[in-house]
Amino acid sequence: MNSKLYQRIQTAQEEKRFYEAHQLYKTVYYRCSLRKNYAESLEYLLKGANFFLENHQWESGSDLACLYVDVLIKSNREITDVNLRDLCKFVSDMPSTCVDRAKFISKCLSLLSKNEGVLCAFNEFLGRQLFVEGALAQARSRIMLAGDGYKVGCFLIEMHQRYGLVSEIDLFVAQAVLQFLCVKKTSVAALTFHTYTRHHPRLEAGPPFIHFPLLNFVWLLMLAIERKHTYDIFAFLCAQYRPQLMRDPSYAEYIEKISQVYFGAQRQSDPFNGILSNLVRMLGDDVDLLDGAGATGSGQFSSSSAMHVDEVD
């Protein structure tokens, strides 16, 4: 970039003439694009975006940040840790009320989609950022997309301690594990469960768990999947823990999916009217005998030792 244009940018910034500075930065972007001088374009877009965001000029800052991502895409360059750090800083500098922040994040996710490691790191960052901002559902989703069972487990502990009830200790981790199992991420599911149950300061030692039978169900379900047990074992397990599975309506969908993925069950139009009703019909009177909230398993499961996380595929 010629020195005259650079000086004009400097003067506009010093005098807080934001509109003029924004137009000058875009002029640099267009000139660099014509020459395919991506390195210089990235340098000035980074400076410009940071300048505007630091001065709370969200529209101009987010605009240049989006152009920064566009140049990274056009250049086909490998995304470095420095690039990732810059992208994360842009997000953290944009308030949640910034109109174009969602657009910028979407561009980042598209850019990083071909690099799983960097994408996971970005999702983890987003999860933490959204958690700080109080967007809990979105934060949880992003942390789970990061695909690190240890970090998911730690995040769920923190989330429960801050927002959950003591009676909900089991619910926080059970849903996450079932969701991971539905998408065939058994190793991540196992590590999430292991981390959460070993490190939550208010959770009893286990498995088995005396006061939280839902955790016993999740543990035994993962054992059944690991050891490739039959549908009959799975059905027996679901029937025995039916009261626990009825605590959250979403469990019906997860259990139905798990029954199809790991145990060869046929798809049902209504999960609860499907698998759970089938279990009642199949097991008959035995269900009533097993229908206790404190069930801990029997038969092949009763003598099972604690699951080894690294053995789950």
N, C-alpha and C positions, 0 to 999 in steps of 0.2 A: 504494500500500500504506500502511496506517495506521502511524503512528509506533510504536505499541505492539508490533505484530508485528515491525517492523524491529528494534526494540530487543531483542526476544527472540532474534532470529536472531543479532544481534551478540554478545549475552551467551553464547549456546550455542557460538558459534565461538571466542570468547575462552577459554572454559572447556573446550574440546575435547569437548563433549558431541555427538559426531558423529551419533548416531541422532536425537536431538532436532532438531539443525540440519537434517538431511535431511528430516524430516517437516515442518518449518516451511517449507522451500523448496518442497516439493510442495504445501503449502497455498496458498502464493502463486501457484503455477502453476495450480491449480484455480480459484482466485478470478479470476485474470486471464483464464482461458479462458472462464469464464461471461460475462464482460464483453467478450470479444474484444479485450482490451487486450494485443495481441501485443508491442508495443514494451516495455512494462514486464515482461512475462513473459520476453522474451529477455534483458533486462538482468539480472534476478535469477537466471535459470537459468545465465547465463554466469558470474556471480559465484560461484554455488554450486558449479558443476562445477569451476571453477578451484580453489576452496578445498579441496574434497575430494581432487582429484587431487594438489595440492601437498602434502597431508598423507597421501598414500598410501592414501586410502580409496577403493580402485578401484571397488568395487561401487556406492557412492553417487555417486561422480563420473561413472562411465559412465552411470548411470541418468539423471542430470540432463543429461548431454551428449546422450543420445538424445532426451530431451524437448525440448532446444534445437532439434534437427533437426526434430522433429515440429511445433514452432511455426513454424519457417521454412516448412515445407510448407503448413500451414494458412493462413498469412498471405498466401501467393501473392506475396510480395515478391521483387524482383529480388535475386539473390545478389551481394553486393558483395565487393570485395577484402578488406574487414575481416571479413566473414562467413567467407570462405575461410581467412583467416589464423587465425581462432578455431577452425575445424574442424580445421585442420592441427595446431594447438597441442594440442587435445584428444587427437589420435592420438599425437603424440609424447610426451605426458605419461602415456599409458597404456602399461604394459609389455606386451611380447608375450604374457606369461602371463595378462593380464587376460581373464577369461572372456568379457566382453561387448564386447571391442574389435572383434571381427569383426562383431558385430551393428551396432555404431555405424558402422563403415566401410561396411557394406551400406546403411544408411540414408542416409549421405552420398552414395554413388554414385547411389542412387535420386533424391535431391533434386537432384543436379547433372546428371542425365541429359538435361535439356532445354536445357542451356547448354554447348555443345561446348567453348568456350574455357576455361571454369572447370573443366569435367570433365577436360580434358587437363592443366590445371595441377595438379589434385588427384591425378591418376594419376602425374604426374611426381614430386610430393612423396612419394606412397606408395612409388614405386620407390626413391627415395633413402633413405627411412626403413627400408624392408625390407632394402635393401642393407647399411646400417649394422648391422642386427640379424642379418645373416648368412642371411637367407631369400632365397637367390640366384635361384632359379627364379621365385618370386613377384615379386621386384624387377624382373627382366628383363621379365616379362609386363606389369607396370604401366608401365614406361618405354616399352615398345613401344606400349601403348595410348594413351600421350600423343601419339603421332603426329608427333613432331618428329624428322626424320631426323638433324639435326645433333646433337641431344642423345642420340639413340639411339647414334649412332656414337661419341660421346665416352664414353658409359656403357660400351659394349662394350670400348673401349680400356682403361678403368679396371678393368673386371671381368677382362679377360684378364691385364693386368699383375699383378693381385693373386692370381688363382687359376689361371690357365692355363699351359700349357707352350708353349715356343717353337714346337713342331710343331703347335700348335693355333691359331695366329694366324688362319689362313684359316677354320677351322671356326666361330669365334665370330661372324664377320660373315656368312658364307655362309648359315647357317641363318636369321638374321634377315632377310636380303634375300629369300630364297626364301619365307619366311612372308609378308612384305609383298606380294610379287608374287601370291601365292595369293589375297589379298583385294583385288587390283586397286589397291594403293597404290604405283604405279610411281614417282611422284615421291619419296615417302618412302624407298622402297627405294634409289633412285639416290643420294639425299643421304646416306643411312646408309653406303652403300658408299664414296662419295666422301670423307666425313669420316673414316671408319675407315682407309682406305688412304692418305690424305694425311697423317694426323696420328699414326698409330701409330709411336712412336719406334724400334721394332724391326722394322719392315716395310720391305722394299726399295721403291725407287721403281717406280711402274708406273701403269697397265697398259702393256704386258704385264708379267707377273711371272715371273721365271725359276725361282724356287724354290717357288712356290705356284701350281701349275696350276689348282687349284680356283677361285682368284680370277679366273683367265683365263676359266674357264667362266662364272662369274657375270657378269663384264663382258660377254662375248660374248652371253650369254643376254639381257641387258638391251638390248643393241644390236639383237638379232634382234626383240625385242618392239617397241622404238621404231620400227624400220624396217618393221615388219609383214611380216617374212619368212615364207615358207611352212613347212609342217610338215616338208618334206624337209630344209630347212636346220636346223630344230630337231632332227630325228632324227639328222642327221649330227653335230651338235654334241654331243648326248648320247652317241652311240656313241664319239666321239673321246675324251671325258672319262669314259668309263664307270668306270675304276678309281677315279677321284676320287669319283664319285657313290656308289660302293659303300662308302665309308668310314663313312657314317652311315646306318643303316637308315631313318631318317625322311625322307631325301632322296627315296626312291621315291615316297612319298605326295605330296610337294611337286611333284616333276617331273610326276607324273601329272595333278595339278590344273592346273598351268601349261600343260600340253599341251592341256587342255580349254578353259581360259579364253582363251588367246591364239592357239592354233594349230588349233583345230577338231577335236581328237582325240575319239574316243569313250571313254566311261567303261569302265574295266577293273575286274574284280573283285579282281585282285591286281596292284598297281602294277608290281613288278619282273617278274612273269611276263607283264605286259601290255606296257608301253611298251618296256622294255629288251629283252625277248625279240623283240618286233616289230622292233626296230632291227636285231637280229642277223639275222633272217630277211630283212629288206629290203635290208640292205647286204651280206650274204653275206661273202665272203672279205675284203672291204675293211676290215671291222671289225678283223681280226687285224693288219692293217697299221697301223691307227690307234690300237691299244689300248695306248698308252704313257702313263705317268703324267706325262711332261713335255710333252705336246701343248700347242701354243699356238694351233692353228687354222690354216686355210688357205682357199683360194678367196676368197670375198667378204670374209672376215673378216681375212685376213692383212695387208691394208694399211689396216685401220681405225685411225683416230686415236683418242685417248682420248675417252671419252664425255663430252659436255657435260651436266652434271646438269640444268640448267634446261631442256633440250630434251625431257626425258622427260615425257610426259604422265601 
